Amino acid sequence: MELKAYQAYRNPELDIRYWRTSTGMEVDFILGEMDVALEIKGARRVHEGDLKGLTALLTEHKAKHPLLISLEREPRKIGAKVRALPWEMFLRELWSGALGV
């Protein structure tokens, strides 16, 4: 819902979609032209195993901001290229324009 609100108020032209391979690996949301790739987890602690979809995407595409959004309290890097962010921090970055979409 928050992504649709952002699209409506800030960037009506923003493309919001998902990504999926033929083998079933998927990423929950892609914003723009691979500007932001979002995997959403309802967990208090995420692990590298939660990166399967993002890892598959990054082998085929260059996402500017590959993000794993969860209920964690602190941001951190997880894997080689992915930032894990608390959902509140993600929303602040989204609405501030820091993600470039």
MOPAC internal coordinates of N, CA, C and O (Angstrom, degrees):
PM7 1SCF
backbone

  N    0.0000 0     0.00 0     0.00 0    0    0    0
  C    1.4496 1     0.00 0     0.00 0    1    0    0
  C    1.5197 1   110.87 1     0.00 0    2    1    0
  O    1.2310 1   120.39 1   138.70 1    3    2    1
  N    1.3109 1   116.85 1   -41.30 1    3    2    1
  C    1.4613 1   119.97 1  -178.27 1    5    3    2
  C    1.5277 1   111.21 1   -63.81 1    6    5    3
  O    1.2310 1   120.18 1   143.76 1    7    6    5
  N    1.3236 1   117.25 1   -36.24 1    7    6    5
  C    1.4637 1   119.98 1   178.15 1    9    7    6
  C    1.5261 1   110.83 1   -65.44 1   10    9    7
  O    1.2310 1   120.17 1   140.66 1   11   10    9
  N    1.3120 1   117.28 1   -39.34 1   11   10    9
  C    1.4666 1   120.59 1   177.91 1   13   11   10
  C    1.5260 1   110.91 1   -67.86 1   14   13   11
  O    1.2310 1   120.04 1   142.51 1   15   14   13
  N    1.3317 1   117.53 1   -37.49 1   15   14   13
  C    1.4630 1   120.51 1   176.31 1   17   15   14
  C    1.5238 1   110.14 1   -63.96 1   18   17   15
  O    1.2310 1   120.44 1   136.21 1   19   18   17
  N    1.3266 1   116.76 1   -43.79 1   19   18   17
  C    1.4584 1   120.81 1   178.15 1   21   19   18
  C    1.5280 1   109.75 1   -60.27 1   22   21   19
  O    1.2310 1   120.61 1   134.63 1   23   22   21
  N    1.3148 1   116.44 1   -45.37 1   23   22   21
  C    1.4619 1   120.79 1   179.73 1   25   23   22
  C    1.5333 1   110.27 1   -59.56 1   26   25   23
  O    1.2310 1   120.24 1   134.33 1   27   26   25
  N    1.3178 1   117.14 1   -45.67 1   27   26   25
  C    1.4636 1   121.55 1  -177.16 1   29   27   26
  C    1.5293 1   112.33 1   -65.78 1   30   29   27
  O    1.2310 1   120.08 1   138.90 1   31   30   29
  N    1.3339 1   117.45 1   -41.10 1   31   30   29
  C    1.4599 1   120.95 1  -174.26 1   33   31   30
  C    1.5189 1   114.41 1   -90.62 1   34   33   31
  O    1.2310 1   119.95 1   148.41 1   35   34   33
  N    1.3167 1   117.70 1   -31.59 1   35   34   33
  C    1.4631 1   120.15 1  -172.67 1   37   35   34
  C    1.5185 1   115.04 1  -111.89 1   38   37   35
  O    1.2310 1   119.97 1   145.11 1   39   38   37
  N    1.3267 1   117.66 1   -34.89 1   39   38   37
  C    1.4576 1   119.41 1  -172.98 1   41   39   38
  C    1.5327 1   110.04 1  -152.25 1   42   41   39
  O    1.2310 1   120.17 1  -100.00 1   43   42   41
  N    1.3455 1   117.29 1    80.00 1   43   42   41
  C    1.4637 1   119.93 1  -178.25 1   45   43   42
  C    1.5302 1   113.94 1   -59.41 1   46   45   43
  O    1.2310 1   120.08 1   158.80 1   47   46   45
  N    1.3052 1   117.44 1   -21.20 1   47   46   45
  C    1.4669 1   121.38 1  -179.75 1   49   47   46
  C    1.5313 1   112.73 1   -87.25 1   50   49   47
  O    1.2310 1   119.93 1   176.41 1   51   50   49
  N    1.3245 1   117.74 1    -3.59 1   51   50   49
  C    1.4618 1   121.28 1  -177.23 1   53   51   50
  C    1.5259 1   110.63 1   -63.35 1   54   53   51
  O    1.2310 1   121.30 1   -54.04 1   55   54   53
  N    1.3165 1   115.12 1   125.96 1   55   54   53
  C    1.4613 1   121.44 1   176.99 1   57   55   54
  C    1.5300 1   108.41 1   -84.15 1   58   57   55
  O    1.2310 1   120.26 1   -56.69 1   59   58   57
  N    1.3262 1   117.11 1   123.31 1   59   58   57
  C    1.4645 1   122.88 1   176.96 1   61   59   58
  C    1.5254 1   107.03 1  -119.59 1   62   61   59
  O    1.2310 1   120.88 1   -60.25 1   63   62   61
  N    1.3118 1   115.92 1   119.75 1   63   62   61
  C    1.4656 1   119.80 1  -179.10 1   65   63   62
  C    1.5209 1   109.36 1  -147.86 1   66   65   63
  O    1.2310 1   120.51 1     2.61 1   67   66   65
  N    1.3140 1   116.63 1  -177.39 1   67   66   65
  C    1.4591 1   121.32 1   173.87 1   69   67   66
  C    1.5202 1   107.71 1  -118.28 1   70   69   67
  O    1.2310 1   120.62 1    -9.47 1   71   70   69
  N    1.3262 1   116.43 1   170.53 1   71   70   69
  C    1.4652 1   121.78 1  -179.64 1   73   71   70
  C    1.5113 1   107.93 1  -131.26 1   74   73   71
  O    1.2310 1   120.94 1   -41.67 1   75   74   73
  N    1.3466 1   115.80 1   138.33 1   75   74   73
  C    1.4601 1   120.28 1  -178.76 1   77   75   74
  C    1.5253 1   109.97 1  -149.00 1   78   77   75
  O    1.2310 1   121.19 1   -39.59 1   79   78   77
  N    1.3361 1   115.34 1   140.41 1   79   78   77
  C    1.4619 1   120.42 1   176.07 1   81   79   78
  C    1.5260 1   109.37 1   -89.22 1   82   81   79
  O    1.2310 1   120.89 1   -10.40 1   83   82   81
  N    1.3134 1   115.90 1   169.60 1   83   82   81
  C    1.4662 1   120.13 1   177.53 1   85   83   82
  C    1.5259 1   111.65 1   -67.82 1   86   85   83
  O    1.2310 1   120.41 1   160.94 1   87   86   85
  N    1.3433 1   116.83 1   -19.06 1   87   86   85
  C    1.4680 1   120.51 1   179.08 1   89   87   86
  C    1.5256 1   112.74 1   -92.78 1   90   89   87
  O    1.2310 1   120.27 1  -178.89 1   91   90   89
  N    1.3432 1   117.08 1     1.11 1   91   90   89
  C    1.4508 1   120.02 1   174.93 1   93   91   90
  C    1.5163 1   116.67 1    99.87 1   94   93   91
  O    1.2310 1   119.69 1   178.18 1   95   94   93
  N    1.3284 1   118.20 1    -1.82 1   95   94   93
  C    1.4695 1   119.49 1   175.19 1   97   95   94
  C    1.5230 1   107.30 1   -70.33 1   98   97   95
  O    1.2310 1   120.50 1   -40.50 1   99   98   97
  N    1.3367 1   116.66 1   139.50 1   99   98   97
  C    1.4572 1   118.12 1  -177.74 1  101   99   98
  C    1.5176 1   112.24 1  -145.59 1  102  101   99
  O    1.2310 1   122.06 1   -20.60 1  103  102  101
  N    1.3197 1   113.65 1   159.40 1  103  102  101
  C    1.4611 1   123.05 1   173.11 1  105  103  102
  C    1.5197 1   105.63 1  -121.82 1  106  105  103
  O    1.2310 1   120.72 1   -44.15 1  107  106  105
  N    1.3258 1   116.22 1   135.85 1  107  106  105
  C    1.4624 1   120.82 1  -171.60 1  109  107  106
  C    1.5245 1   113.85 1   -62.13 1  110  109  107
  O    1.2310 1   120.07 1   133.05 1  111  110  109
  N    1.3406 1   117.48 1   -46.95 1  111  110  109
  C    1.4633 1   120.74 1  -177.52 1  113  111  110
  C    1.5206 1   110.91 1  -141.77 1  114  113  111
  O    1.2310 1   121.27 1   -41.32 1  115  114  113
  N    1.3250 1   115.18 1   138.68 1  115  114  113
  C    1.4567 1   123.15 1   169.87 1  117  115  114
  C    1.5232 1   105.44 1  -118.74 1  118  117  115
  O    1.2310 1   120.39 1   -53.63 1  119  118  117
  N    1.3263 1   116.86 1   126.37 1  119  118  117
  C    1.4619 1   121.36 1   178.95 1  121  119  118
  C    1.5196 1   108.99 1  -107.68 1  122  121  119
  O    1.2310 1   120.80 1   -49.89 1  123  122  121
  N    1.3240 1   116.07 1   130.11 1  123  122  121
  C    1.4586 1   120.49 1   179.86 1  125  123  122
  C    1.5218 1   111.00 1    67.51 1  126  125  123
  O    1.2310 1   121.36 1    28.49 1  127  126  125
  N    1.3110 1   115.01 1  -151.51 1  127  126  125
  C    1.4685 1   121.92 1   179.52 1  129  127  126
  C    1.5203 1   109.29 1   -92.75 1  130  129  127
  O    1.2310 1   120.58 1  -110.80 1  131  130  129
  N    1.3134 1   116.49 1    69.20 1  131  130  129
  C    1.4715 1   123.12 1  -177.33 1  133  131  130
  C    1.5285 1   111.64 1    63.53 1  134  133  131
  O    1.2310 1   120.53 1  -153.51 1  135  134  133
  N    1.3443 1   116.59 1    26.49 1  135  134  133
  C    1.4629 1   119.47 1   176.25 1  137  135  134
  C    1.5216 1   110.34 1   -68.21 1  138  137  135
  O    1.2310 1   120.73 1   135.17 1  139  138  137
  N    1.3248 1   116.20 1   -44.83 1  139  138  137
  C    1.4630 1   121.70 1  -178.66 1  141  139  138
  C    1.5299 1   108.22 1  -134.10 1  142  141  139
  O    1.2310 1   120.73 1   -50.42 1  143  142  141
  N    1.3222 1   116.22 1   129.58 1  143  142  141
  C    1.4669 1   122.40 1   173.88 1  145  143  142
  C    1.5197 1   106.99 1  -115.45 1  146  145  143
  O    1.2310 1   120.23 1   -57.43 1  147  146  145
  N    1.3218 1   117.17 1   122.57 1  147  146  145
  C    1.4635 1   122.39 1  -173.90 1  149  147  146
  C    1.5175 1   111.84 1  -117.78 1  150  149  147
  O    1.2310 1   121.14 1   -54.03 1  151  150  149
  N    1.3029 1   115.43 1   125.97 1  151  150  149
  C    1.4640 1   121.78 1   168.14 1  153  151  150
  C    1.5243 1   105.27 1  -112.05 1  154  153  151
  O    1.2310 1   120.09 1   -53.42 1  155  154  153
  N    1.3111 1   117.44 1   126.58 1  155  154  153
  C    1.4594 1   122.76 1  -176.06 1  157  155  154
  C    1.5228 1   108.82 1  -108.56 1  158  157  155
  O    1.2310 1   120.86 1   -51.44 1  159  158  157
  N    1.3348 1   115.97 1   128.56 1  159  158  157
  C    1.4668 1   121.78 1   178.18 1  161  159  158
  C    1.5229 1   108.94 1  -129.17 1  162  161  159
  O    1.2310 1   120.86 1   -42.93 1  163  162  161
  N    1.3169 1   115.96 1   137.07 1  163  162  161
  C    1.4534 1   121.39 1   178.08 1  165  163  162
  C    1.5188 1   112.30 1   -91.45 1  166  165  163
  O    1.2310 1   120.37 1  -145.11 1  167  166  165
  N    1.3126 1   116.89 1    34.89 1  167  166  165
  C    1.4684 1   122.06 1  -176.69 1  169  167  166
  C    1.5260 1   110.69 1  -108.28 1  170  169  167
  O    1.2310 1   121.21 1   -29.30 1  171  170  169
  N    1.3200 1   115.29 1   150.70 1  171  170  169
  C    1.4646 1   120.66 1   176.14 1  173  171  170
  C    1.5238 1   111.98 1   -78.54 1  174  173  171
  O    1.2310 1   120.65 1   161.61 1  175  174  173
  N    1.3206 1   116.37 1   -18.39 1  175  174  173
  C    1.4682 1   121.36 1   178.25 1  177  175  174
  C    1.5261 1   108.25 1  -142.50 1  178  177  175
  O    1.2310 1   120.75 1   -56.06 1  179  178  177
  N    1.3214 1   116.17 1   123.94 1  179  178  177
  C    1.4624 1   120.64 1   178.63 1  181  179  178
  C    1.5216 1   109.63 1  -105.79 1  182  181  179
  O    1.2310 1   121.07 1   -23.22 1  183  182  181
  N    1.3148 1   115.56 1   156.78 1  183  182  181
  C    1.4610 1   122.41 1  -175.81 1  185  183  182
  C    1.5215 1   109.58 1  -131.65 1  186  185  183
  O    1.2310 1   120.76 1   -10.17 1  187  186  185
  N    1.3228 1   116.15 1   169.83 1  187  186  185
  C    1.4622 1   120.16 1   179.38 1  189  187  186
  C    1.5254 1   111.92 1   -58.53 1  190  189  187
  O    1.2310 1   119.80 1   150.94 1  191  190  189
  N    1.3211 1   117.99 1   -29.06 1  191  190  189
  C    1.4572 1   120.79 1   177.36 1  193  191  190
  C    1.5215 1   113.20 1   -62.58 1  194  193  191
  O    1.2310 1   120.58 1   159.38 1  195  194  193
  N    1.3382 1   116.51 1   -20.62 1  195  194  193
  C    1.4621 1   121.20 1   177.96 1  197  195  194
  C    1.5247 1   112.50 1   -78.90 1  198  197  195
  O    1.2310 1   120.51 1   176.97 1  199  198  197
  N    1.3206 1   116.64 1    -3.03 1  199  198  197
  C    1.4624 1   121.65 1  -175.73 1  201  199  198
  C    1.5216 1   114.10 1   -94.97 1  202  201  199
  O    1.2310 1   119.55 1  -173.80 1  203  202  201
  N    1.3128 1   118.46 1     6.20 1  203  202  201
  C    1.4708 1   120.17 1  -172.55 1  205  203  202
  C    1.5257 1   112.84 1   -53.35 1  206  205  203
  O    1.2310 1   120.18 1   132.15 1  207  206  205
  N    1.3090 1   117.26 1   -47.85 1  207  206  205
  C    1.4623 1   120.29 1  -179.86 1  209  207  206
  C    1.5149 1   112.33 1   -65.51 1  210  209  207
  O    1.2310 1   120.50 1   133.40 1  211  210  209
  N    1.3332 1   116.65 1   -46.60 1  211  210  209
  C    1.4645 1   120.00 1   179.02 1  213  211  210
  C    1.5208 1   111.32 1   -63.29 1  214  213  211
  O    1.2310 1   120.33 1   140.34 1  215  214  213
  N    1.3262 1   116.97 1   -39.66 1  215  214  213
  C    1.4646 1   120.44 1   178.76 1  217  215  214
  C    1.5221 1   110.61 1   -62.14 1  218  217  215
  O    1.2310 1   120.31 1   136.43 1  219  218  217
  N    1.3258 1   117.00 1   -43.57 1  219  218  217
  C    1.4645 1   120.79 1   177.79 1  221  219  218
  C    1.5270 1   110.87 1   -62.25 1  222  221  219
  O    1.2310 1   120.49 1   136.74 1  223  222  221
  N    1.3133 1   116.67 1   -43.26 1  223  222  221
  C    1.4610 1   120.75 1   179.05 1  225  223  222
  C    1.5233 1   110.72 1   -61.17 1  226  225  223
  O    1.2310 1   120.40 1   135.26 1  227  226  225
  N    1.3300 1   116.85 1   -44.74 1  227  226  225
  C    1.4621 1   120.90 1  -175.88 1  229  227  226
  C    1.5232 1   113.01 1   -69.57 1  230  229  227
  O    1.2310 1   119.62 1   163.15 1  231  230  229
  N    1.3181 1   118.33 1   -16.85 1  231  230  229
  C    1.4680 1   119.32 1   174.49 1  233  231  230
  C    1.5280 1   111.09 1   -77.29 1  234  233  231
  O    1.2310 1   120.40 1   160.49 1  235  234  233
  N    1.3313 1   116.84 1   -19.51 1  235  234  233
  C    1.4644 1   120.97 1  -178.47 1  237  235  234
  C    1.5225 1   114.15 1  -109.91 1  238  237  235
  O    1.2310 1   120.20 1   155.67 1  239  238  237
  N    1.3303 1   117.22 1   -24.33 1  239  238  237
  C    1.4671 1   121.83 1  -173.89 1  241  239  238
  C    1.5267 1   109.95 1  -137.99 1  242  241  239
  O    1.2310 1   121.24 1   -20.18 1  243  242  241
  N    1.3265 1   115.23 1   159.82 1  243  242  241
  C    1.4614 1   120.67 1   173.05 1  245  243  242
  C    1.5217 1   107.86 1  -105.17 1  246  245  243
  O    1.2310 1   120.58 1   -74.22 1  247  246  245
  N    1.3027 1   116.49 1   105.78 1  247  246  245
  C    1.4604 1   120.96 1   174.87 1  249  247  246
  C    1.5218 1   107.45 1   -91.53 1  250  249  247
  O    1.2310 1   120.44 1   -47.83 1  251  250  249
  N    1.3329 1   116.76 1   132.17 1  251  250  249
  C    1.4655 1   119.99 1  -179.41 1  253  251  250
  C    1.5267 1   111.38 1   -65.64 1  254  253  251
  O    1.2310 1   120.73 1   140.23 1  255  254  253
  N    1.3173 1   116.22 1   -39.77 1  255  254  253
  C    1.4674 1   121.46 1  -177.77 1  257  255  254
  C    1.5261 1   109.73 1  -131.56 1  258  257  255
  O    1.2310 1   119.24 1   -93.21 1  259  258  257
  N    1.3388 1   119.05 1    86.79 1  259  258  257
  C    1.4663 1   120.31 1   173.27 1  261  259  258
  C    1.5336 1   109.08 1   -81.34 1  262  261  259
  O    1.2310 1   120.45 1   -62.74 1  263  262  261
  N    1.3189 1   116.74 1   117.26 1  263  262  261
  C    1.4637 1   121.50 1  -172.65 1  265  263  262
  C    1.5237 1   111.68 1  -127.05 1  266  265  263
  O    1.2310 1   121.46 1   -38.88 1  267  266  265
  N    1.3213 1   114.81 1   141.12 1  267  266  265
  C    1.4583 1   122.60 1   172.71 1  269  267  266
  C    1.5237 1   106.07 1  -113.03 1  270  269  267
  O    1.2310 1   120.38 1   -67.10 1  271  270  269
  N    1.3097 1   116.89 1   112.90 1  271  270  269
  C    1.4615 1   122.90 1  -175.23 1  273  271  270
  C    1.5244 1   108.55 1  -101.36 1  274  273  271
  O    1.2310 1   120.95 1   -47.63 1  275  274  273
  N    1.3426 1   115.80 1   132.37 1  275  274  273
  C    1.4668 1   118.92 1  -176.61 1  277  275  274
  C    1.5256 1   110.73 1  -152.88 1  278  277  275
  O    1.2310 1   121.73 1    11.78 1  279  278  277
  N    1.3222 1   114.30 1  -168.22 1  279  278  277
  C    1.4646 1   121.70 1   177.94 1  281  279  278
  C    1.5243 1   112.28 1   -91.39 1  282  281  279
  O    1.2310 1   119.98 1  -171.87 1  283  282  281
  N    1.3245 1   117.65 1     8.13 1  283  282  281
  C    1.4693 1   119.76 1   177.54 1  285  283  282
  C    1.5213 1   109.49 1   -59.32 1  286  285  283
  O    1.2310 1   120.98 1   -23.47 1  287  286  285
  N    1.3150 1   115.73 1   156.53 1  287  286  285
  C    1.4649 1   120.12 1  -177.36 1  289  287  286
  C    1.5246 1   113.73 1   -91.91 1  290  289  287
  O    1.2310 1   119.93 1   154.76 1  291  290  289
  N    1.3210 1   117.74 1   -25.24 1  291  290  289
  C    1.4637 1   121.65 1  -176.22 1  293  291  290
  C    1.5269 1   110.48 1  -124.62 1  294  293  291
  O    1.2310 1   120.23 1   -35.28 1  295  294  293
  N    1.3318 1   117.16 1   144.72 1  295  294  293
  C    1.4629 1   119.33 1   174.96 1  297  295  294
  C    1.5244 1   110.14 1   -73.31 1  298  297  295
  O    1.2310 1   120.85 1   -27.61 1  299  298  297
  N    1.3130 1   115.98 1   152.39 1  299  298  297
  C    1.4622 1   119.88 1   175.75 1  301  299  298
  C    1.5152 1   108.86 1  -162.61 1  302  301  299
  O    1.2310 1   121.52 1   -16.27 1  303  302  301
  N    1.3050 1   114.69 1   163.73 1  303  302  301
  C    1.4633 1   120.59 1   174.73 1  305  303  302
  C    1.5216 1   107.33 1   -88.69 1  306  305  303
  O    1.2310 1   120.78 1   -43.49 1  307  306  305
  N    1.3123 1   116.11 1   136.51 1  307  306  305
  C    1.4602 1   120.73 1   178.87 1  309  307  306
  C    1.5281 1   106.86 1  -132.75 1  310  309  307
  O    1.2310 1   120.43 1   -54.80 1  311  310  309
  N    1.2955 1   116.79 1   125.20 1  311  310  309
  C    1.4550 1   119.89 1  -171.96 1  313  311  310
  C    1.5173 1   109.48 1    74.62 1  314  313  311
  O    1.2310 1   120.69 1    10.78 1  315  314  313
  N    1.3055 1   116.29 1  -169.22 1  315  314  313
  C    1.4638 1   120.62 1  -175.32 1  317  315  314
  C    1.5252 1   113.45 1   -78.36 1  318  317  315
  O    1.2310 1   119.73 1   148.39 1  319  318  317
  N    1.3321 1   118.11 1   -31.61 1  319  318  317
  C    1.4635 1   119.71 1  -170.08 1  321  319  318
  C    1.5211 1   115.65 1  -129.05 1  322  321  319
  O    1.2310 1   119.61 1   176.28 1  323  322  321
  N    1.3096 1   118.35 1    -3.72 1  323  322  321
  C    1.4632 1   121.07 1  -169.97 1  325  323  322
  C    1.5247 1   110.94 1  -103.60 1  326  325  323
  O    1.2310 1   121.49 1   -43.90 1  327  326  325
  N    1.3341 1   114.75 1   136.10 1  327  326  325
  C    1.4674 1   120.26 1   171.88 1  329  327  326
  C    1.5203 1   108.37 1   -98.51 1  330  329  327
  O    1.2310 1   120.85 1   -50.21 1  331  330  329
  N    1.3190 1   115.99 1   129.79 1  331  330  329
  C    1.4629 1   121.78 1   172.33 1  333  331  330
  C    1.5213 1   106.51 1   -94.47 1  334  333  331
  O    1.2310 1   120.84 1   -54.79 1  335  334  333
  N    1.3262 1   115.99 1   125.21 1  335  334  333
  C    1.4595 1   120.95 1  -177.55 1  337  335  334
  C    1.5183 1   110.98 1  -125.00 1  338  337  335
  O    1.2310 1   120.58 1   -37.66 1  339  338  337
  N    1.3387 1   116.49 1   142.34 1  339  338  337
  C    1.4615 1   118.80 1   168.12 1  341  339  338
  C    1.5330 1   108.19 1   -63.14 1  342  341  339
  O    1.2310 1   120.14 1   -32.41 1  343  342  341
  N    1.2973 1   117.34 1   147.59 1  343  342  341
  C    1.4581 1   119.91 1  -175.27 1  345  343  342
  C    1.5234 1   112.70 1   -59.18 1  346  345  343
  O    1.2310 1   120.18 1   144.92 1  347  346  345
  N    1.3369 1   117.27 1   -35.08 1  347  346  345
  C    1.4641 1   119.88 1  -179.54 1  349  347  346
  C    1.5255 1   110.69 1   -64.95 1  350  349  347
  O    1.2310 1   120.48 1   139.28 1  351  350  349
  N    1.3261 1   116.69 1   -40.72 1  351  350  349
  C    1.4573 1   121.21 1   179.81 1  353  351  350
  C    1.5306 1   110.31 1   -66.55 1  354  353  351
  O    1.2310 1   120.63 1   140.03 1  355  354  353
  N    1.3227 1   116.39 1   -39.97 1  355  354  353
  C    1.4622 1   119.35 1   176.56 1  357  355  354
  C    1.5265 1   110.53 1   -58.15 1  358  357  355
  O    1.2310 1   120.26 1   133.65 1  359  358  357
  N    1.3286 1   117.11 1   -46.35 1  359  358  357
  C    1.4661 1   119.66 1  -179.02 1  361  359  358
  C    1.5259 1   111.62 1   -62.61 1  362  361  359
  O    1.2310 1   120.13 1   140.68 1  363  362  361
  N    1.3322 1   117.35 1   -39.32 1  363  362  361
  C    1.4698 1   120.07 1   176.71 1  365  363  362
  C    1.5266 1   110.52 1   -61.58 1  366  365  363
  O    1.2310 1   120.34 1   135.12 1  367  366  365
  N    1.3301 1   116.95 1   -44.88 1  367  366  365
  C    1.4668 1   120.47 1   179.74 1  369  367  366
  C    1.5261 1   111.10 1   -65.27 1  370  369  367
  O    1.2310 1   120.36 1   139.20 1  371  370  369
  N    1.3151 1   116.92 1   -40.80 1  371  370  369
  C    1.4604 1   120.74 1   179.05 1  373  371  370
  C    1.5226 1   110.70 1   -60.06 1  374  373  371
  O    1.2310 1   120.36 1   124.46 1  375  374  373
  N    1.3361 1   116.91 1   -55.54 1  375  374  373
  C    1.4609 1   121.48 1  -174.35 1  377  375  374
  C    1.5223 1   112.94 1   -71.29 1  378  377  375
  O    1.2310 1   119.85 1   156.45 1  379  378  377
  N    1.3286 1   117.89 1   -23.55 1  379  378  377
  C    1.4720 1   120.07 1   178.24 1  381  379  378
  C    1.5256 1   111.97 1   -78.89 1  382  381  379
  O    1.2310 1   120.34 1   166.16 1  383  382  381
  N    1.3241 1   116.96 1   -13.84 1  383  382  381
  C    1.4587 1   120.56 1  -177.37 1  385  383  382
  C    1.5131 1   113.75 1    90.26 1  386  385  383
  O    1.2310 1   119.96 1  -177.37 1  387  386  385
  N    1.3208 1   117.68 1     2.63 1  387  386  385
  C    1.4645 1   121.66 1  -176.71 1  389  387  386
  C    1.5270 1   113.03 1   -63.43 1  390  389  387
  O    1.2310 1   119.92 1   157.57 1  391  390  389
  N    1.3235 1   117.76 1   -22.43 1  391  390  389
  C    1.4647 1   120.87 1  -178.36 1  393  391  390
  C    1.5287 1   112.73 1   -90.41 1  394  393  391
  O    1.2310 1   120.75 1   174.37 1  395  394  393
  N    1.3174 1   116.17 1    -5.63 1  395  394  393
  C    1.4592 1   120.02 1   174.16 1  397  395  394
  C    1.5188 1   116.38 1    73.97 1  398  397  395
  O    1.2310 1   120.24 1  -156.73 1  399  398  397
  N    1.3233 1   117.16 1    23.27 1  399  398  397
  C    1.4707 1   119.11 1   177.08 1  401  399  398
  C    1.5181 1   110.73 1  -118.36 1  402  401  399
  O    1.2310 1   120.10 1   180.00 1  403  402  401

